């Protein structure tokens, strides 16, 4: 009933997203667009390696790292929500008289009820955001991202000494 509709979103590269705050010039973005366009053409290929072209050991290692990072990022808001629930659950139980000595504070009881609910709403938002980010950076797209960042930075770096 209150579920968000799943939209068929068009894939947007990382450097074209609204949330991108980098300093790529439009010329550099167009160059990266041309690499992505070549990959979509029949027989075309992006200069970055594909996930499936990597050795099985490398694929396994990358998958392990991605899963560990995903679990770490997902665990932080869950731990915070559980910690807040424990603290404010204690205050609520104290207000109800189940833990002595009893403190009668109506505003603390209201705050406790809110703090039992709000962290889980925050957790749901963070969970969805992390899942979307994980999906976008997994597999070949993550490899392309790293290659494109390396390509742009290596082109923009100037030699320090004249040889």
DSSP file (Angstrom, degrees, kcal/mol; ACC not computed):
  #  RESIDUE AA STRUCTURE BP1 BP2  ACC     N-H-->O    O-->H-N    N-H-->O    O-->H-N    TCO  KAPPA ALPHA  PHI   PSI    X-CA   Y-CA   Z-CA
    1    1 A X              0   0    0      0, 0.0     0, 0.0     0, 0.0     0, 0.0   0.000 360.0 360.0 360.0 -48.1    0.0    0.0    0.0
    2    2 A X        +     0   0    0      2,-0.1     2,-0.1     0, 0.0     0, 0.0   0.225 360.0 130.1-101.5  14.0    2.7    2.5    1.0
    3    3 A X        -     0   0    0      1,-0.1     2,-0.3     3,-0.0     3,-0.0  -0.398  62.9-114.5 -72.3 143.2    5.4    0.8   -1.2
    4    4 A X        -     0   0    0     -2,-0.1     2,-0.2     1,-0.1    -1,-0.1  -0.575  33.9-112.0 -76.0 136.8    7.4    2.9   -3.5
    5    5 A X        -     0   0    0     -2,-0.3     2,-0.6     1,-0.1    -1,-0.1  -0.476  27.1-121.2 -70.6 136.4    6.8    2.1   -7.2
    6    6 A X        -     0   0    0     -2,-0.2     2,-0.3    -3,-0.0    -1,-0.1  -0.686  30.3-152.7 -79.2 122.8    9.8    0.6   -8.9
    7    7 A X        -     0   0    0     -2,-0.6     2,-1.5     1,-0.0    -3,-0.0  -0.745  19.1-123.4 -98.1 143.6   10.8    2.8  -11.8
    8    8 A X        -     0   0    0     -2,-0.3     2,-0.3     2,-0.0    -2,-0.0  -0.712  42.0-162.7 -81.8  93.6   12.5    1.6  -14.9
    9    9 A X        -     0   0    0     -2,-1.5     2,-0.3     1,-0.1    -3,-0.0  -0.579  16.4-124.8 -85.8 141.1   15.4    3.9  -14.6
   10   10 A X        -     0   0    0     -2,-0.3     2,-0.3     1,-0.1    -1,-0.1  -0.645  35.9-105.8 -79.2 138.2   17.7    4.6  -17.5
   11   11 A X        -     0   0    0     -2,-0.3     2,-0.4     1,-0.0    -1,-0.1  -0.486  38.1-170.0 -69.9 128.4   21.3    3.8  -16.6
   12   12 A X        -     0   0    0     -2,-0.3     5,-0.1     2,-0.0    -1,-0.0  -0.980  24.3-116.9-119.6 128.5   23.3    7.0  -16.1
   13   13 A X    >>  -     0   0    0     -2,-0.4     3,-1.7     1,-0.1     4,-0.6  -0.204  31.0-106.7 -61.7 158.9   27.1    6.8  -15.8
   14   14 A X  G >4 S+     0   0    0      1,-0.3     3,-0.5     2,-0.2    -1,-0.1   0.796 118.5  53.1 -58.3 -33.5   28.7    7.9  -12.5
   15   15 A X  G 34 S+     0   0    0      1,-0.2    -1,-0.3    14,-0.1     9,-0.1   0.531 108.5  50.5 -84.5  -5.7   30.0   11.2  -14.0
   16   16 A X  G <4 S+     0   0    0     -3,-1.7    -1,-0.2    13,-0.0    -2,-0.2   0.433  83.7 112.0-106.8  -3.8   26.6   12.2  -15.3
   17   17 A X  S X< S-     0   0    0     -4,-0.6     3,-1.3    -3,-0.5    -4,-0.0  -0.338  74.8-123.4 -69.4 152.6   24.6   11.7  -12.1
   18   18 A X  T 3  S+     0   0    0      1,-0.3    -1,-0.1     3,-0.0    -3,-0.0   0.830 110.8  58.2 -63.3 -32.1   23.1   14.7  -10.4
   19   19 A X  T 3  S+     0   0    0      2,-0.0     2,-0.3    -5,-0.0    -1,-0.3   0.528  77.6 116.1 -79.1  -4.2   24.9   13.8   -7.2
   20   20 A X    <   +     0   0    0     -3,-1.3    -5,-0.1     1,-0.1    -6,-0.0  -0.508  36.2 175.9 -70.4 125.8   28.4   13.9   -8.9
   21   21 A X        +     0   0    0     -2,-0.3    -1,-0.1     2,-0.0    -6,-0.1   0.100  35.9 119.7-117.7  20.5   30.5   16.7   -7.3
   22   22 A X        -     0   0    0      1,-0.1    -2,-0.0    -7,-0.0    -7,-0.0   0.021  68.5-116.3 -78.6-172.0   33.7   16.2   -9.2
   23   23 A X        +     0   0    0      2,-0.0     2,-0.2     0, 0.0    -1,-0.1  -0.070  54.8 145.1-120.5  33.2   35.6   18.5  -11.4
   24   24 A X        -     0   0    0     -9,-0.1     2,-0.1     1,-0.1   128,-0.0  -0.490  46.0-127.5 -69.5 139.4   35.6   16.7  -14.8
   25   25 A X     >  -     0   0    0     -2,-0.2     4,-2.1     1,-0.1     5,-0.2  -0.412  22.5-109.9 -79.6 164.5   35.3   19.0  -17.7
   26   26 A X  H  > S+     0   0    0      1,-0.2     4,-2.3     2,-0.2     5,-0.2   0.846 119.9  57.0 -63.6 -33.0   32.6   18.5  -20.3
   27   27 A X  H  > S+     0   0    0      2,-0.2     4,-2.0     1,-0.2    -1,-0.2   0.908 107.2  47.3 -64.0 -42.5   35.3   17.4  -22.8
   28   28 A X  H  > S+     0   0    0      2,-0.2     4,-2.2     1,-0.2    -2,-0.2   0.890 111.2  51.4 -67.0 -38.7   36.5   14.6  -20.4
   29   29 A X  H  X S+     0   0    0     -4,-2.1     4,-2.4     1,-0.2    -2,-0.2   0.899 109.3  50.5 -64.2 -39.3   32.9   13.5  -19.9
   30   30 A X  H  X S+     0   0    0     -4,-2.3     4,-2.1     2,-0.2    -1,-0.2   0.879 108.1  52.8 -66.3 -36.5   32.3   13.3  -23.6
   31   31 A X  H  X S+     0   0    0     -4,-2.0     4,-1.6     2,-0.2    -2,-0.2   0.930 111.2  46.0 -63.4 -44.3   35.5   11.2  -24.0
   32   32 A X  H  X S+     0   0    0     -4,-2.2     4,-2.1     1,-0.2    -2,-0.2   0.878 110.2  54.8 -65.5 -36.8   34.2    8.8  -21.4
   33   33 A X  H  X S+     0   0    0     -4,-2.4     4,-2.6     1,-0.2    -1,-0.2   0.890 104.5  54.5 -60.6 -38.8   30.8    8.8  -23.1
   34   34 A X  H  X S+     0   0    0     -4,-2.1     4,-2.5     2,-0.2    -1,-0.2   0.887 106.7  50.7 -65.6 -37.1   32.5    7.8  -26.3
   35   35 A X  H  X S+     0   0    0     -4,-1.6     4,-1.7     2,-0.2    -1,-0.2   0.922 112.9  45.9 -64.0 -42.4   34.1    4.8  -24.7
   36   36 A X  H  X S+     0   0    0     -4,-2.1     4,-0.9     1,-0.2    -2,-0.2   0.867 111.7  52.0 -68.5 -35.1   30.7    3.7  -23.3
   37   37 A X  H >X S+     0   0    0     -4,-2.6     4,-0.8     1,-0.2     3,-0.7   0.911 106.9  53.3 -66.7 -41.5   29.1    4.3  -26.7
   38   38 A X  H >< S+     0   0    0     -4,-2.5     3,-0.8     1,-0.2    -1,-0.2   0.887 104.7  56.0 -59.5 -38.4   31.7    2.2  -28.4
   39   39 A X  H 3< S+     0   0    0     -4,-1.7    -1,-0.2     1,-0.2    -2,-0.2   0.775 104.6  53.1 -66.2 -25.8   31.0   -0.6  -25.9
   40   40 A X  H << S+     0   0    0     -4,-0.9    -1,-0.2    -3,-0.7    -2,-0.2   0.645  91.3  92.7 -84.2 -14.9   27.3   -0.6  -26.9
   41   41 A X  S X< S-     0   0    0     -3,-0.8     3,-2.2    -4,-0.8     2,-0.2  -0.460  95.4 -89.0 -77.9 150.7   28.0   -0.9  -30.6
   42   42 A X  T 3  S+     0   0    0      1,-0.3    -1,-0.1    -2,-0.1     3,-0.1  -0.405 115.4   5.9 -60.1 127.1   28.1   -4.4  -32.2
   43   43 A X  T 3  S+     0   0    0      1,-0.3    -1,-0.3    -2,-0.2     2,-0.1   0.390 104.1 128.1  80.2  -3.8   31.6   -5.7  -31.9
   44   44 A X    <   -     0   0    0     -3,-2.2     2,-0.3    -6,-0.1    -1,-0.3  -0.434  39.0-165.1 -83.5 160.0   32.7   -2.7  -29.8
   45   45 A X        -     0   0    0     -2,-0.1     2,-0.2    -3,-0.1    -6,-0.1  -0.997  22.4-120.6-148.0 139.5   34.4   -3.0  -26.5
   46   46 A X        -     0   0    0     -2,-0.3   -10,-0.1    -7,-0.2     4,-0.1  -0.538  31.6-122.0 -71.5 143.1   35.1   -0.7  -23.6
   47   47 A X  S    S+     0   0    0     -2,-0.2    -1,-0.1     2,-0.1     2,-0.1   0.755  90.3  86.6 -61.9 -22.5   38.9   -0.4  -23.0
   48   48 A X  S    S-     0   0    0      1,-0.1    -2,-0.1    92,-0.0    96,-0.1  -0.444  92.0-100.0 -75.8 153.4   38.4   -1.7  -19.4
   49   49 A X        -     0   0    0     94,-0.1     2,-0.3    -2,-0.1    -1,-0.1  -0.363  34.6-120.3 -68.4 150.7   38.4   -5.4  -18.8
   50   50 A X    >>  -     0   0    0      1,-0.1     3,-0.8    93,-0.1     4,-0.6  -0.648  17.9-121.2 -88.7 151.9   35.1   -7.2  -18.4
   51   51 A X  G >4 S+     0   0    0     -2,-0.3     3,-1.1     1,-0.3    -1,-0.1   0.891 113.7  53.7 -59.4 -41.1   34.4   -9.0  -15.1
   52   52 A X  G 34 S+     0   0    0      1,-0.2    -1,-0.3     7,-0.0     7,-0.1   0.714 101.1  60.6 -68.8 -20.8   33.9  -12.3  -17.0
   53   53 A X  G <4 S+     0   0    0     -3,-0.8    -1,-0.2     2,-0.0    -2,-0.2   0.628  87.2  95.1 -80.8 -13.9   37.3  -11.9  -18.7
   54   54 A X  S << S-     0   0    0     -3,-1.1    -3,-0.0    -4,-0.6     5,-0.0  -0.355  89.4 -90.9 -76.5 158.1   39.1  -12.0  -15.4
   55   55 A X     >  -     0   0    0      1,-0.1     4,-2.5    -2,-0.1     3,-0.2  -0.295  36.3-113.6 -63.7 153.2   40.6  -15.1  -13.9
   56   56 A X  H  > S+     0   0    0      1,-0.2     4,-2.4     2,-0.2     5,-0.2   0.855 116.9  54.0 -59.3 -37.1   38.3  -17.1  -11.6
   57   57 A X  H  > S+     0   0    0      2,-0.2     4,-2.3     1,-0.2    -1,-0.2   0.893 109.6  47.5 -65.2 -39.2   40.5  -16.3   -8.6
   58   58 A X  H  > S+     0   0    0     -3,-0.2     4,-2.8     2,-0.2     5,-0.2   0.914 111.3  50.4 -68.5 -43.1   40.3  -12.6   -9.3
   59   59 A X  H  X S+     0   0    0     -4,-2.5     4,-2.5     1,-0.2    -2,-0.2   0.916 111.8  48.8 -59.8 -42.8   36.5  -12.7   -9.7
   60   60 A X  H  X S+     0   0    0     -4,-2.4     4,-2.3    -5,-0.2    -2,-0.2   0.913 112.0  48.3 -63.5 -42.9   36.3  -14.6   -6.4
   61   61 A X  H  X S+     0   0    0     -4,-2.3     4,-2.4     2,-0.2    -2,-0.2   0.916 112.2  48.5 -64.7 -44.0   38.5  -12.1   -4.6
   62   62 A X  H  X S+     0   0    0     -4,-2.8     4,-2.6     1,-0.2    -2,-0.2   0.920 111.8  49.8 -62.5 -43.8   36.6   -9.1   -6.0
   63   63 A X  H  X S+     0   0    0     -4,-2.5     4,-2.4    -5,-0.2    -2,-0.2   0.905 109.9  51.1 -61.5 -41.6   33.3  -10.7   -5.0
   64   64 A X  H  X S+     0   0    0     -4,-2.3     4,-2.4     1,-0.2    -2,-0.2   0.929 111.5  47.1 -61.9 -45.7   34.6  -11.3   -1.5
   65   65 A X  H  X S+     0   0    0     -4,-2.4     4,-2.4     1,-0.2    -2,-0.2   0.907 112.1  50.4 -63.3 -41.9   35.7   -7.7   -1.1
   66   66 A X  H  X S+     0   0    0     -4,-2.6     4,-2.5     1,-0.2    -1,-0.2   0.912 111.9  47.1 -62.7 -42.6   32.4   -6.4   -2.4
   67   67 A X  H  X S+     0   0    0     -4,-2.4     4,-2.7     2,-0.2    -2,-0.2   0.901 111.6  50.8 -67.9 -40.6   30.4   -8.6    0.0
   68   68 A X  H  X S+     0   0    0     -4,-2.4     4,-2.2     2,-0.2    -2,-0.2   0.919 113.0  45.8 -62.6 -43.0   32.5   -7.6    3.0
   69   69 A X  H  X S+     0   0    0     -4,-2.4     4,-2.7     2,-0.2     5,-0.2   0.921 112.4  51.1 -65.2 -43.4   32.1   -3.9    2.2
   70   70 A X  H  X S+     0   0    0     -4,-2.5     4,-2.4     1,-0.2    -2,-0.2   0.926 111.9  46.9 -59.1 -46.2   28.4   -4.3    1.6
   71   71 A X  H  X S+     0   0    0     -4,-2.7     4,-2.1     2,-0.2    -1,-0.2   0.891 112.2  50.4 -64.4 -39.5   28.0   -6.1    5.0
   72   72 A X  H  X S+     0   0    0     -4,-2.2     4,-1.4     2,-0.2    -2,-0.2   0.939 113.4  44.3 -64.2 -46.4   30.1   -3.4    6.8
   73   73 A X  H  X S+     0   0    0     -4,-2.7     4,-0.8     1,-0.2    -2,-0.2   0.870 116.1  47.5 -68.6 -35.5   28.1   -0.6    5.4
   74   74 A X  H  X S+     0   0    0     -4,-2.4     4,-1.0    -5,-0.2    -1,-0.2   0.827 109.1  55.7 -72.4 -30.8   24.8   -2.3    6.1
   75   75 A X  H  X S+     0   0    0     -4,-2.1     4,-2.7    -5,-0.2     5,-0.2   0.807  94.5  66.3 -74.1 -29.7   25.8   -3.2    9.6
   76   76 A X  H  X S+     0   0    0     -4,-1.4     4,-2.2     1,-0.2    -1,-0.2   0.948 105.5  39.3 -62.4 -51.5   26.6    0.3   10.8
   77   77 A X  H  X S+     0   0    0     -4,-0.8     4,-2.3     1,-0.2    -1,-0.2   0.845 115.6  54.2 -68.2 -28.8   23.1    1.7   10.6
   78   78 A X  H  X S+     0   0    0     -4,-1.0     4,-2.4     2,-0.2    -2,-0.2   0.927 109.5  47.0 -67.1 -43.2   21.7   -1.6   12.0
   79   79 A X  H  X S+     0   0    0     -4,-2.7     4,-2.5     2,-0.2    -2,-0.2   0.913 112.6  49.8 -62.8 -42.7   24.0   -1.4   15.0
   80   80 A X  H  X S+     0   0    0     -4,-2.2     4,-2.6    -5,-0.2     5,-0.2   0.911 111.1  49.2 -63.0 -41.9   23.1    2.3   15.6
   81   81 A X  H  X S+     0   0    0     -4,-2.3     4,-2.3     1,-0.2    -2,-0.2   0.913 112.7  47.1 -64.6 -42.2   19.4    1.5   15.4
   82   82 A X  H  X S+     0   0    0     -4,-2.4     4,-2.2     2,-0.2    -2,-0.2   0.897 112.0  50.4 -66.3 -39.6   19.8   -1.4   17.9
   83   83 A X  H  X S+     0   0    0     -4,-2.5     4,-2.3     2,-0.2    -2,-0.2   0.935 112.1  46.4 -63.8 -46.6   21.8    0.7   20.2
   84   84 A X  H  X S+     0   0    0     -4,-2.6     4,-2.6     1,-0.2     5,-0.3   0.888 111.5  52.9 -62.8 -38.3   19.3    3.5   20.2
   85   85 A X  H  X S+     0   0    0     -4,-2.3     4,-1.8    -5,-0.2    -1,-0.2   0.888 109.4  49.1 -63.7 -38.5   16.5    1.0   20.7
   86   86 A X  H  X S+     0   0    0     -4,-2.2     4,-1.8     2,-0.2    -2,-0.2   0.935 114.5  44.1 -66.3 -45.5   18.3   -0.5   23.8
   87   87 A X  H  X S+     0   0    0     -4,-2.3     4,-1.7     1,-0.2    -2,-0.2   0.960 120.8  37.7 -65.5 -52.0   18.9    2.9   25.4
   88   88 A X  H  X S+     0   0    0     -4,-2.6     4,-2.1     1,-0.2    -1,-0.2   0.745 111.9  59.4 -77.5 -21.3   15.4    4.3   24.8
   89   89 A X  H  X S+     0   0    0     -4,-1.8     4,-2.7    -5,-0.3    -1,-0.2   0.883 104.5  52.1 -66.2 -38.6   13.8    1.0   25.4
   90   90 A X  H  X S+     0   0    0     -4,-1.8     4,-2.3     2,-0.2    -2,-0.2   0.933 109.8  48.1 -60.7 -46.1   15.4    1.1   28.9
   91   91 A X  H  X S+     0   0    0     -4,-1.7     4,-2.4     1,-0.2    -2,-0.2   0.894 112.3  49.2 -62.2 -39.5   13.9    4.6   29.4
   92   92 A X  H  X S+     0   0    0     -4,-2.1     4,-2.1     2,-0.2    -2,-0.2   0.919 111.3  48.3 -67.9 -42.5   10.5    3.4   28.3
   93   93 A X  H  <>S+     0   0    0     -4,-2.7     5,-2.3     1,-0.2     6,-0.7   0.874 111.4  51.7 -63.7 -36.1   10.6    0.4   30.6
   94   94 A X  H ><5S+     0   0    0     -4,-2.3     3,-1.1     4,-0.2    -2,-0.2   0.917 108.4  50.7 -64.9 -43.4   11.6    2.7   33.4
   95   95 A X  H 3<5S+     0   0    0     -4,-2.4    -2,-0.2     1,-0.3    -1,-0.2   0.877 107.7  53.3 -62.4 -37.7    8.7    5.0   32.7
   96   96 A X  T 3<5S-     0   0    0     -4,-2.1    -1,-0.3    -5,-0.1    -2,-0.2   0.560 118.6-113.6 -75.8  -6.7    6.3    2.0   32.7
   97   97 A X  T < 5S+     0   0    0     -3,-1.1    -3,-0.2    -4,-0.4    -2,-0.1   0.608  84.1 119.2  89.4  12.0    7.7    1.1   36.2
   98   98 A X  S   <S+     0   0    0     -5,-2.3     2,-0.4     1,-0.1    -4,-0.2   0.669  74.2  48.0 -84.2 -16.6    9.3   -2.2   35.2
   99   99 A X  S    S-     0   0    0     -6,-0.7     2,-0.3    -5,-0.1    -2,-0.2  -0.989  97.0-101.0-125.2 132.1   12.7   -1.0   36.2
  100  100 A X  S    S+     0   0    0     -2,-0.4     2,-0.1     2,-0.1    -6,-0.0  -0.703  94.9  43.2 -98.2 152.5   13.3    0.7   39.6
  101  101 A X  S    S-     0   0    0     -2,-0.3     2,-0.4    -7,-0.1    -4,-0.1   0.630  85.0-142.2 -77.2 151.0   13.7    3.5   40.5
  102  102 A X        -     0   0    0     -2,-0.1     2,-0.5    -5,-0.1    -7,-0.1  -0.646  10.8-160.1 -86.7 130.8   10.8    4.9   38.4
  103  103 A X        -     0   0    0     -2,-0.4     2,-1.1    -9,-0.2    -6,-0.1  -0.952   8.9-148.7-109.2 123.9   11.2    8.3   36.8
  104  104 A X        +     0   0    0     -2,-0.5     2,-0.4    -8,-0.0    -9,-0.1  -0.771  39.3 143.4 -95.4  96.8    8.0   10.0   35.8
  105  105 A X     >  -     0   0    0     -2,-1.1     4,-1.7     1,-0.1     5,-0.1  -0.905  29.2-170.7-136.9 106.4    8.9   12.1   32.7
  106  106 A X  H  > S+     0   0    0     -2,-0.4     4,-2.3     1,-0.2     5,-0.2   0.877  88.6  53.4 -66.0 -37.5    6.2   12.3   30.0
  107  107 A X  H  > S+     0   0    0      1,-0.2     4,-2.4     2,-0.2    -1,-0.2   0.871 108.3  50.4 -67.8 -33.4    8.5   14.0   27.5
  108  108 A X  H  > S+     0   0    0      2,-0.2     4,-2.3     1,-0.2    -1,-0.2   0.853 109.0  52.3 -70.2 -33.9   11.1   11.3   28.0
  109  109 A X  H  X S+     0   0    0     -4,-1.7     4,-2.1     2,-0.2    -2,-0.2   0.914 111.6  45.6 -66.3 -42.8    8.4    8.6   27.4
  110  110 A X  H  X S+     0   0    0     -4,-2.3     4,-2.4     2,-0.2    -2,-0.2   0.927 113.8  49.3 -65.6 -44.2    7.3   10.3   24.1
  111  111 A X  H  X S+     0   0    0     -4,-2.4     4,-2.7     1,-0.2    -2,-0.2   0.891 109.3  53.3 -60.9 -39.2   10.9   10.8   23.1
  112  112 A X  H  X S+     0   0    0     -4,-2.3     4,-0.8     2,-0.2    -1,-0.2   0.912 108.4  48.5 -63.8 -43.1   11.6    7.1   23.8
  113  113 A X  H >X S+     0   0    0     -4,-2.1     4,-0.9     1,-0.2     3,-0.6   0.927 113.6  47.4 -63.3 -43.8    8.7    5.9   21.7
  114  114 A X  H >X S+     0   0    0     -4,-2.4     4,-3.1     1,-0.2     3,-0.8   0.907 110.3  52.2 -62.8 -41.2    9.9    8.2   18.8
  115  115 A X  H 3< S+     0   0    0     -4,-2.7     4,-0.4     1,-0.3    -1,-0.2   0.597 103.5  58.2 -76.4  -9.1   13.4    6.9   19.2
  116  116 A X  H << S+     0   0    0     -4,-0.8    -1,-0.3    -3,-0.6    -2,-0.2   0.727 118.4  31.0 -82.3 -24.4   12.3    3.3   19.0
  117  117 A X  H XX S+     0   0    0     -4,-0.9     4,-1.3    -3,-0.8     3,-0.8   0.847 108.9  62.1 -99.8 -43.9   10.7    4.0   15.6
  118  118 A X  H 3X S+     0   0    0     -4,-3.1     4,-2.4     1,-0.2     3,-0.4   0.863  97.2  57.5 -59.8 -41.8   12.8    6.7   13.9
  119  119 A X  H 3> S+     0   0    0     -4,-0.4     4,-2.4     1,-0.2    -1,-0.2   0.850 105.6  51.8 -60.0 -31.0   16.1    4.7   13.7
  120  120 A X  H <> S+     0   0    0     -3,-0.8     4,-2.0     2,-0.2    -1,-0.2   0.824 107.9  50.6 -76.5 -29.3   14.4    2.0   11.7
  121  121 A X  H  X S+     0   0    0     -4,-1.3     4,-2.0    -3,-0.4    -2,-0.2   0.930 112.8  47.1 -67.2 -45.3   13.0    4.4    9.2
  122  122 A X  H  X S+     0   0    0     -4,-2.4     4,-2.6     1,-0.2    -2,-0.2   0.904 110.7  52.9 -60.0 -42.1   16.6    5.8    8.9
  123  123 A X  H  X S+     0   0    0     -4,-2.4     4,-2.9    -5,-0.2    -1,-0.2   0.908 106.9  51.8 -61.8 -42.5   17.9    2.3    8.6
  124  124 A X  H  X S+     0   0    0     -4,-2.0     4,-2.1     2,-0.2    -1,-0.2   0.900 110.9  47.8 -62.6 -40.2   15.5    1.5    5.7
  125  125 A X  H  X S+     0   0    0     -4,-2.0     4,-2.4     2,-0.2    -2,-0.2   0.942 114.9  44.8 -65.6 -47.1   16.6    4.5    3.8
  126  126 A X  H  X S+     0   0    0     -4,-2.6     4,-2.7     1,-0.2     5,-0.2   0.878 111.0  55.0 -64.5 -37.7   20.3    3.8    4.3
  127  127 A X  H  X S+     0   0    0     -4,-2.9     4,-2.3    -5,-0.2    -1,-0.2   0.935 111.0  44.0 -60.7 -47.1   19.7    0.1    3.4
  128  128 A X  H  X S+     0   0    0     -4,-2.1     4,-2.5     2,-0.2    -2,-0.2   0.911 113.8  50.4 -65.8 -42.7   18.0    1.0    0.1
  129  129 A X  H  X S+     0   0    0     -4,-2.4     4,-2.3     1,-0.2    -2,-0.2   0.919 112.8  46.2 -62.6 -43.6   20.7    3.6   -0.8
  130  130 A X  H  X S+     0   0    0     -4,-2.7     4,-2.9     2,-0.2    -1,-0.2   0.897 111.3  51.9 -66.5 -40.0   23.5    1.2    0.0
  131  131 A X  H  X S+     0   0    0     -4,-2.3     4,-2.3    -5,-0.2    -2,-0.2   0.915 111.4  47.2 -63.3 -41.9   21.8   -1.6   -2.1
  132  132 A X  H  X S+     0   0    0     -4,-2.5     4,-2.0     2,-0.2    -2,-0.2   0.919 114.2  47.0 -64.0 -43.2   21.4    0.8   -5.0
  133  133 A X  H  X S+     0   0    0     -4,-2.3     4,-1.6     1,-0.2    -2,-0.2   0.897 112.0  50.3 -66.3 -40.1   25.0    1.9   -4.8
  134  134 A X  H  X S+     0   0    0     -4,-2.9     4,-0.6     1,-0.2    -1,-0.2   0.908 109.8  51.0 -63.9 -41.8   26.3   -1.7   -4.4
  135  135 A X  H >< S+     0   0    0     -4,-2.3     3,-0.6     1,-0.2    -1,-0.2   0.889 110.4  49.2 -63.4 -39.4   24.3   -2.7   -7.5
  136  136 A X  H 3< S+     0   0    0     -4,-2.0    -1,-0.2     1,-0.2    -2,-0.2   0.806 115.6  42.0 -72.8 -28.5   25.7    0.1   -9.6
  137  137 A X  H 3< S+     0   0    0     -4,-1.6    -1,-0.2    -5,-0.1    -2,-0.2   0.353  91.6 108.5-101.1   6.3   29.3   -0.6   -8.6
  138  138 A X  S XX S-     0   0    0     -3,-0.6     3,-1.0    -4,-0.6     4,-0.5  -0.516  78.5 -19.5 -85.6 151.6   29.3   -4.4   -8.8
  139  139 A X  H 3> S-     0   0    0      1,-0.2     4,-1.5     2,-0.2     3,-0.5  -0.234 126.9  -2.8  64.7-137.6   30.9   -6.5  -11.5
  140  140 A X  H 3> S+     0   0    0      1,-0.2     4,-2.7     2,-0.2    -1,-0.2   0.809 129.7  60.0 -64.0 -32.0   32.0   -4.9  -14.9
  141  141 A X  H <> S+     0   0    0     -3,-1.0     4,-2.5     1,-0.2    -1,-0.2   0.892 104.5  49.9 -65.7 -37.6   30.5   -1.5  -14.0
  142  142 A X  H  X S+     0   0    0     -4,-0.5     4,-2.2    -3,-0.5    -1,-0.2   0.884 110.8  49.6 -65.4 -38.3   32.8   -1.2  -11.0
  143  143 A X  H  X S+     0   0    0     -4,-1.5     4,-2.5     2,-0.2    -2,-0.2   0.913 111.1  49.3 -66.8 -42.4   35.8   -2.1  -13.2
  144  144 A X  H  X S+     0   0    0     -4,-2.7     4,-3.0     2,-0.2     5,-0.2   0.920 109.1  53.5 -60.7 -43.4   34.7    0.5  -15.8
  145  145 A X  H  X S+     0   0    0     -4,-2.5     4,-2.4     1,-0.2     5,-0.2   0.941 111.2  44.9 -56.4 -50.1   34.4    3.1  -13.0
  146  146 A X  H  X S+     0   0    0     -4,-2.2     4,-2.4     1,-0.2    -1,-0.2   0.900 114.1  49.4 -63.2 -41.2   37.9    2.4  -11.8
  147  147 A X  H  X S+     0   0    0     -4,-2.5     4,-2.8     1,-0.2    -1,-0.2   0.924 111.7  48.5 -64.0 -43.4   39.4    2.4  -15.3
  148  148 A X  H  X S+     0   0    0     -4,-3.0     4,-2.5     2,-0.2     5,-0.2   0.895 111.8  48.4 -66.4 -40.2   37.6    5.7  -16.2
  149  149 A X  H  X S+     0   0    0     -4,-2.4     4,-2.4    -5,-0.2     5,-0.2   0.933 114.4  46.4 -63.7 -45.0   38.8    7.4  -13.0
  150  150 A X  H  X S+     0   0    0     -4,-2.4     4,-2.5    -5,-0.2    -2,-0.2   0.901 112.3  51.3 -63.6 -40.7   42.4    6.2  -13.6
  151  151 A X  H  X S+     0   0    0     -4,-2.8     4,-1.7     2,-0.2    -2,-0.2   0.931 112.6  44.7 -62.4 -47.0   42.2    7.2  -17.3
  152  152 A X  H  X S+     0   0    0     -4,-2.5     4,-1.7     1,-0.2    -2,-0.2   0.915 115.8  46.2 -66.6 -42.8   41.0   10.8  -16.5
  153  153 A X  H  X S+     0   0    0     -4,-2.4     4,-1.5    -5,-0.2    -1,-0.2   0.883 110.9  51.8 -70.3 -36.2   43.5   11.3  -13.7
  154  154 A X  H  < S+     0   0    0     -4,-2.5    -1,-0.2    -5,-0.2    -2,-0.2   0.849 111.6  48.0 -69.2 -31.1   46.5    9.9  -15.6
  155  155 A X  H  < S+     0   0    0     -4,-1.7    -1,-0.2    -5,-0.2    -2,-0.2   0.836 112.9  47.8 -73.9 -32.3   45.6   12.3  -18.5
  156  156 A X  H  < S+     0   0    0     -4,-1.7     2,-0.3    -5,-0.2    -2,-0.2   0.700  90.0  96.4 -84.6 -18.3   45.3   15.3  -16.2
  157  157 A X     <  -     0   0    0     -4,-1.5     2,-0.3    -5,-0.1     3,-0.0  -0.534  64.4-150.3 -74.3 135.2   48.5   14.7  -14.3
  158  158 A X        -     0   0    0     -2,-0.3     2,-0.1     1,-0.1    -2,-0.1  -0.797  25.5 -99.4-103.6 146.6   51.4   16.7  -15.6
  159  159 A X        -     0   0    0     -2,-0.3     3,-0.1     1,-0.1    -1,-0.1  -0.391  24.8-147.6 -64.1 141.1   55.0   15.6  -15.4
  160  160 A X  S    S+     0   0    0      1,-0.1     2,-0.4    -2,-0.1    -1,-0.1   0.835  79.3  35.9 -79.3 -33.4   56.8   17.2  -12.5
  161  161 A X  S    S-     0   0    0     -3,-0.0     2,-0.4     2,-0.0    -1,-0.1  -0.931  82.1-119.7-124.3 145.2   60.2   17.3  -14.1
  162  162 A X              0   0    0     -2,-0.4    -2,-0.0     1,-0.1     0, 0.0  -0.693 360.0 360.0 -80.5 129.4   61.3   17.9  -17.6
  163  163 A X              0   0    0     -2,-0.4    -1,-0.1    -4,-0.0    -2,-0.0   0.401 360.0 360.0-110.5 360.0   63.1   14.9  -19.0
